[in-house]
């Protein structure tokens, strides 16, 4: 009665779709997150390009297991946990679900713009170099004036189409074209620092090289930790939760700073120390090809 049985699938273990075969992007499509992502019609839904629900499903699954363990500590009883990646994706789309439930509205794709908390410009703008982009958001007229000053574009402030937030929202295609004409001449990191210094929200659209090799903030946070792998030696790993735990590090090495074990590396310890098998029994299992 105290057993906790857990399972996770794309669509859940019961119901009409309970036996459906899925992978992360398929579950994301069912959840509605693919339809939400991308440029407005007539552009096609963009999705996220990778199996994001593999991560989100695992986070939700882990929290469910912790809750079940707490329940067992209090009551002595276990339970069955049925997790689905699709439901994890629905949580990510909470605003459209709430909007439809309360107002009967169906979400439409908005690209990088911000209709719920109005801002203009609000998007990712191409910069100098190959596939380099800078996200910029101006929620107030003061932030817009600061952007124009950093860009050295007094003409923006004299343009009636951009004079107020309401005007900029009504003329976003022209506004985005004007901002892009400046950003394409700029290196994204330098432009980000200049805008941030002026009080404008801006951030480089970083790739893996940026994050691992060049980002001073992530370096200061010890985002990558070198741990020792049995077969691959020193290897950088990331913190798993987006927080720092002083006593129990959140990276894969934990307090032992040990890398992931090789295939079968811990058989003897797990079978012997934890399950009580003798060395002879473990050796026999290995000889028979069981382990």
N, C-alpha and C positions, 0 to 999 in steps of 0.2 A: 504493500500500500504506500510505501514511501518512495517508490521509483518515480523519477522524472523522465518522461519520454519526450524527446524533441524531434521535430522534423520540419524541414523547410522545402518549399517547392515554388514554382513560378506563380501558381494560381491558388494554392491552398489544397488541402487534402480532401475536401468534400465539395459538393456542388456540381453544377453542370460542366464546369471547366476544370474540375479537380484533377483530371487525368491528362490535361493538356501538356504537351512538351513545350518548354520555353527556354530561352536564354535571356540574359539581362535586357538587351534591347527589345525583345518581344514582350517581356513583362512591362517594360516602360511604355510601349505602345498601348497595351491594354489599360495601364494606369492613367493614361492621358498626358503624361509628361512629354512625349514626343510631339503630340499635336500642339502643345503649348509653346514649343521651342522653335525659333526660327523667325524669318522675316514675314511680314503680313502677306495675306493672299495677294496675288496668285502664286507666290512662292510656296514650295512644298514644305511640310514639316521637316525640321532639321534634326530633331533628337539631340543627343549629346555626343554621339560618335564613339562611345565606349560604354562598358557595362557598369554604369554608375550604381545601379540597383544591387549589384553584387556587394558593394560596400554598404549601402543603406540598409539592405536586407540583413546583413550581418550585424550591424549596429543594433537594429531593432530586435533581432534574434537574441543577441547577447543580453540586452536589457530584460527580455522576457525570461531568460534562464535565471538571471539574478533575482527577479521577482519570484520565480517559482522556488528558488532555494530559500529565500526569506520566508515564503509561505510555509515551506516544510519545516524550517526551524521553529516556527510559531505553532504549527498544528500537528506536525509529525506526518503529514500526508503529502504525497507527490501528486503529479498531474500530467496531462498530455498537453504539449505545446505544439500548435499547428501554425507555422509561419508561412507567409507568402511574399515574394518580392513585389508582386503587383500592389498589395496593400501598402507596402513601404513607399512605393511611388505615389500612391494617392495622398499620403501625408505630405509629400513634397509639393503637391498641387493644392494645398489647402485653401488658398484664396479663391481660385475658380470654383471649387466645390461649395464654399461658403456663399459666394456671390450668386451661384445658381439656386442654392437652397433658399436664400433670403430674398433674392430679387428676380429670379427666373431668367437671368442673363447667361448666355453661353460665351465662354472665353474666346477671344480671337487673338491671334499672334500679334505681338507688338514689336518684335525685333529688339533693339537695344534701347528703345525709348521708355519713358517713365510716365504713364498716364495716372497712376494712382497717387503718387506724390509728385506733382508736376515739376519737371525740370527740363530746361532747354538752354544749351545743348546737353544731351545725355546719350552717350554712346561710345563706341570704340572707333578711333580715328587713325587712319593709316599714317605711319611715320617714315622717315628716311630708313633705307635698308630693306632687306628682303623679308617680307612678311612680318614687319614690326608695327605694333599698334599701341595706342595709348587710350585708356578709358578716361573720359572727362565728364563731370556732372556739375551743372550750375543750377542751384535751386532758387537763388535770389538774384536780384538785379545787381547787388554789390559783388557777388561772385562773378557775374558776367562782366562787370567793369574791370575786375581784377584780371580775368582771362584776357580781355582786350588789351590791357596795359602790358601784361607779360608778352603777348604776341606782337606788341608794337603795331596795333591796328586801331588807331583812333577813328577810322572810318566806320568801323562796326558800331560805335556808339552814336554816330551821326545818322545811321541808317534807321529810318522809321520802322522797318520790318523787324528790327531787333531791339527796339527802344524799351520794351517792357517784357516781362515773362509771358504775359498773354500774347503779345505780338510774336515773340519767338516761338511759342507753341504753335501758332497759326502758320508759321513760315519755316517749319523745320527742314524741309529739303534744301532751301536756299541757305539756311543757317549752317547746316551740316557741310554743305559744299564750301562755304567760306572758312569754316574752322579747318576742314581738311586741306584747303589750299595753304594754310600755315603749317599744320602738323607734318605734311609730307616733306617739309624742309628741315624738320627737327629730328634729333636723336631722341628716342622715347625716354630714356632715363633722365637726361638733362632737362627735358621739357617737364617731366613729372616733378622733379625737385623744384624747378622754378615756380610751377603752379602751386605746389603744396606750400611753398614759402609765402605765396601771396594769398593763401587761404582758400584755394580751389581744390576740390576733391579730384585727384588724378592718380592713375596707377598704370604702370606698364603691364601689358598683357604678356606675362612671362612664359617662356618655354622652359623645358627641363634644364637646359644649360644655365639659364638665368638663375633658377632657383638653387641649383646645386653648386654653381661656381662663382656667381657674382653678387648675389643678394646679401648685403651687409646685415639686414635685419634678421633674416633666417640664420645667418652665421652667428649673430649675437644670441639668438635663442637656442643655439645648439640643436637646430632642427635635424641635422644629420649626425648620427653617432656611429663611430667606428667600433664594430664588435668582431670577435674572432670566430670564424667559421672553421669547422674541422677540416674541410677539404679545400676551401677557397681562401683561407687566411683572412686578413683584414677586409672588411666589407662595410660600406656605409648603409645604415638603415634609418628610416624616419621614425619620429615619435608617432605612436598609433593614435592616441587621443590628441586633440588640439590643445592640450594643457600640459603643465609641468608638474610631475609628482616627485617631491624631494626624496621621499623614502622608498618609493616603489616605481622606478622609471617605467614609462609607458612604451618604450621601444621593445622590439622583439627580443633583445638580449636580457631585459630585466635587470635585476640586481646582480646577476652572475655575469652580465655582459657577454653571454655566450651566443654564438650564431645558431641558426637552425640546424638540427642534427642531420647527418646523412641518413640515407635509407637503411633502416634496421640498426642504426647506431646504438639506440637505447634499449634494444630488445632484452638484454640480460638484466639491466636495471629494472625495467618495467615488469618483466615476468618474474624476476627473482625477488627484488626488494618489495614490490607492491603487491604482487599476486602470489608469492610464496613458492614458486617453482624452484626446484633444485638446479644446480648447474648441469647435472646429468640430464635432467628433463629438458632443459633449454637446449642442450647440445643435441638431444634426440630430435627435437622439433626442427632444428636447423638441418640435421642430416636427412630428415624426411621431406624437406622442402616446404614445411609449413610456414616457417619464418625465414 
